[in-house]
Amino acid sequence: MYSKEEAQAIKKEFWVAFSEAYPRKWLLYNTKIKDVAFKFYVDNKKAQVMLEIEPKDDEKRKIYFEKIESLKTILIEEYLPEAIFERNFYLDNGKVVSRIWVEKNHVSINNKSTWDDIFDFFNTEMTNFEYFFYEYEDYIKDLETNT
């Protein structure tokens, strides 16, 4: 077990090493959709690349998720074959978000021998996710609904 300081130092070293291995600007929070963001996540068991949809307005969250879900076949067949969709994902703080993600298991931020695998996973999967988003962003952003 690591002390809080040691754990923070490992995290910092990990993210610095990742940014040096793949020095590019990721889309992340710059989707131009309020409360819709791409995220990297890693802990001592897995790494994830995700799109999190978290508007306070549940109706907006539902519409954004359903729009992306309507593109699920394209996303899976052309970009991310392992994508997982969850309409109601409960965060540790109890907040409900919608999430689409891919995951790599059996890697750890605490095991430097897995870092290259994580970096490659992050780069490949986030790049594919971004390509998908750029291709369909006009459709995803358009909140007009046909009634």
Order of alpha helices (4+ residues) and beta strands (2+ residues): alpha-beta-beta-alpha-beta-beta-alpha
